Amino acid sequence: MKDLIQLLSADQKSELERQYALYANGVQEIIPADEFKQKIAKSLLKNKPLKVKLGLDPSAPDVHIGHTVVLQKLKQFQQNGHIIQLIIGDFTGKIGDPTGKSAVRKQLTDEEVKHNAKTYFEQFGKVLDMEKVELHYNADWLSKLNFEDVIQLAGKITVARLLERNDFTERISTSKAISLHEFFYPLMQGYDSVVLESDLELGGTDQHFNVLMGRHLQEHYKKEKQAVMLLPLLEGLDGVEKMSKSKGNYIGINEEPNEMFGKTMSIPDELMPKYIDLATDYTVDEKNKLKEDLKEGTLHPRDAKIQLGKTFVRMFHGKEAAEKAEQHFLRVFQKGALPEEIPEVKWNGDRNVAVVELLVALQLLSSKSEARKMIQNGGVKLNGKKVSDIKLEIEIKDDTIVQVGKRKFVKLTV
């Protein structure tokens, strides 16, 4: 690729460095970095925005903070005038991305894809200006390929290359089935880039193979090759596994403000710099200052979490909700007071009931074993008093307040 940077004016070179530093912040890898810089230079010289692609298979309806890592990066591109190409995998979603899977994925129905996609749009609008997003459905071009087209597409990649994927290799080594259609998933994702002539594709580090397929196929179809930007995966509240609703270690962006704030306070201390870098809308300077203060000990992790919790609520619910969530946390958790608003539940069961059965009946805990464990760990209170006896029976009266953990409260009426 021709060196376009030398053709830039001094102001344009400064703008290139500003944009590159912004985009590179918090990113695991840019492939290749030099080509990406040339693309920014070309954009500045021709006053033409970059086409920045993100492909999504709407496999589940809920969006959590882990999903917003890539959305925050897209927002940076959008704020600099670049075009966001959001591809809904209504065709590829029927196959399911095999990445990281030890078995064949369940194929989604048209109805499931449409329902999940609709909820995605609503939630993505909390981060991106959806009116300025190019929205594409890859069934528009993939469903039109005939069998000859598919054979030609398959001819542009070797089986050996496909088997480089760790998940396929592991499944073969453990004699687990791989269906032939799964090999076509990265080909279809790469073909999306050919059709849309994308300049850059974003993905998590687990998408390394899939997003590089776009470069590979664009070259075969005589298109300018896209650059690739890989972002780290965000560990959940357990500090170990990738954030996932199925693992229960997530912060949902549609969760109620007090719950969102409370969950943020349980982020492991060592993950705070990563959350600050990847999941907030702070400027690069603000991120670096917070991380440096944490490192030097001039900012206590608890205080950083309060600031982060307030930031998350502000990002997804607004400033007023953020102020109220902070006040609620300080009042309830630091001072031990009760929340101002406690959900009321009409009790229609026996007036005398075992506390373990009560906790399960109120759906505060999912099983009696969990209820007993929570009591033994000191996490259950009745009217502000800690319960220590797992065999305790209580008499239900009006305004009995049941508390589980730091965030779950129920007021009973009879």
C-alpha positions, 0 to 999 in steps of 0.5 A, a space after each residue: 500500500 502506498 505511503 499516504 501519511 507523507 502526503 498529509 499536512 501537519 494538521 492532518 498528521 496530528 489528527 491521524 495520531 489523535 484518532 489512532 491513539 483513541 482507537 488503539 486505547 484498550 485494544 488487544 491487537 490491530 492487524 496490521 497496524 500500519 495498514 490501519 494508519 494508512 486507511 485513516 490517512 486516506 480518509 483524511 486526504 479524501 475526506 471520506 469516512 471509513 466503513 467500520 464493520 461489526 457483525 452480530 448473531 442475535 443469539 440472545 436478547 439481553 445486552 450486558 456490559 461485556 457486549 458494550 466493550 465493542 460498542 464503546 469503540 464503535 462510538 469513538 469511530 462514529 463521533 469522528 464521522 466514520 460509518 458504522 456497518 452493523 450486520 445482523 446475522 439473520 442468515 449466519 445466526 441460523 447456523 450459530 458461531 462455532 467459536 469456543 463451542 464444544 458441540 454443534 450450536 442450536 440453530 435459531 428460527 426466523 422468529 427468534 432472530 427477529 425478536 432478538 435483533 429488535 431488542 438489540 437495536 433498542 439496547 444499542 441505542 443507549 450507546 450508539 446513534 442508531 440513526 447514523 448506523 448502516 443496518 444490514 441483514 446478511 440474508 439479503 446477499 447470502 440467501 441469494 447465493 446459488 449452489 455454484 456460488 457456494 462451491 466457488 466460495 468454499 474453493 477460496 479456503 483450504 480444509 487445513 486452514 479451517 482446522 487451524 481453529 482451536 475449537 475445531 481442533 479440540 473437538 476432533 481430538 476429543 472425537 466430538 462431532 463437527 457438522 459440515 455447515 459449521 465450516 461455512 460460518 467463517 466463510 459467510 462472515 468473511 463474505 459480508 466484508 466482501 459485499 460491504 467493502 468494509 475498511 475495518 472489522 471489530 471483534 473480540 479476541 475469540 473472533 480472531 479467525 472469523 474476522 481475518 477471513 474477511 481480509 482473506 476473501 476480500 483479497 480473493 475477490 480483488 477488493 482492498 483488504 480490511 484491517 482488523 481490530 481485536 478487543 479483549 474479552 471482559 471478565 465478569 463479576 466472578 473475575 474468572 469467566 467471560 461476562 455472560 448471563 448464563 454464568 450469572 456474572 454479568 451487569 445488564 445494561 437494562 437492569 434497574 439503576 440500584 441493581 446496576 450500581 450494586 453489582 458494580 461494587 462487587 467487581 474484583 479490585 484487580 479488574 477495575 483498570 480493565 473495566 475503566 479502559 473497556 466499558 466506560 465513555 471516559 476520555 483516554 486522559 481520564 482513563 489513564 488518570 483513574 488507573 494511575 491513581 489506583 496504581 499509586 493508592 491515591 484512589 481507593 478501589 471502593 471509591 473508584 467503584 462508586 465512581 464507576 457504578 455512577 458512570 454506568 448508571 449515567 450511561 444507560 439511565 441518565 444523570 438523575 438516576 445515577 445520583 439517586 443510585 449513588 445516594 441509595 447505595 450510600 444510605 443502604 449499604 454504607 449506613 445500613 439503612 433500608 431503601 426508600 422503596 421496597 417491593 411489596 408482596 402479598 403473602 397468601 401462604 401459611 402464617 407460620 412458615 420455615 424461613 428456608 421455604 419463605 425465601 424460595 417461595 418469594 423467589 429470593 433464592 432458587 432452592 432450599 439448599 441455596 437458602 440454607 447456604 445464604 443463612 449460614 453465610 450471614 446473608 439473610 435478615 428479617 426486619 433488620 436482624 440477621 438470621 442464623 438458624 436454618 430451621 427457624 420458623 417465623 410468623 408472617 405479619 404485616 410489613 415483615 421485611 425480608 432481606 437477602 444479600 445487600 440488594 434484595 428486599 421484600 416487604 410482606 403484607 397479609 
